[in-house]
């Protein structure tokens, strides 16, 4: 991740003068995948050509979470991750529109005039061709162009980035991860799917078995297929560790408890409370229940050997 984080601005009120007048990439950008990167790259290029700030606007929580609060976890990134990925993409700042009742009831006209124009002071907007906005999704790229012209805001629509299977999308990435297809998810994201969070205390089962783990709560992240993975861990100090991780409910132990449990090879140290990112590199096998701890330990040793081999490849 970038060592130079960009500024995070509150889009629900007027932003700082230094960032007004900019070109804004506008979308949800959950994942910041290859398709999103095309929209963001176009906005950054346009901003540089004009000599104005390059901003990326995102919504948090995701509008789906507002309208369907009971929906299963589906996020591909946290706001912190998005902020780091946007820095790498060349943005000067991330504008966060907090999505709640207030924004859900803003009309398309009001969003362009009062939010993009008034709060952000945008002079240009770049979106994907399928972007919709405003109450009841009343606005699209055509109305954005018309409303933007009236507000002195240019608008540009970027077509989808496609591969042999069609447009690259967050839904395709989620489907790949749910199938355990890390390789496809990595290709579409342009980096491995990564879960980032603080290391928490678990039941110490891994330590007792000779495979200590750095447990991370999955929080609002989508759940990839339960099973064993070859992973990389990225520590706050920049170190990168190789390992094997279990994601699931640990059926050998009672009671079942969902956790992401990475075991890092050739590492000794205390990670409790530290923020780490766990990258899903390759799916090894599905979760299984073992009749004895000896059988589980033997399988864990084989998993670690296989994970080492795949990470070395």
Secondary structure, 3 states (H helix, E strand, C coil): CCCCCCEEEECCCCCCHHHCCCEEEECCCCCCCHHHHHHHHHHHHHHHHHCCCEEEEEEECCHHHHHCCCCCCCECCCHHHHHHHHHHCCCCEEEEEECCHHHHCCCHHHHHHHHHHHHCCCCEEEEECCCCECHHHCECHHHHHHHHHHHCCEEEEECCCEECCEECCHHHHHHHHHCCCHHHHHHHHCCCCEEEEEEECCCCHHHHCCCCCEEECCCCECCCCCEEEEEEEECCCCCEEEEEEEEECCCCCCCCCCEEEEEECCCCCCCECCEEEEEEEEEEEECCCCCCHHHHHHHHHHHHHHHHHHHHC
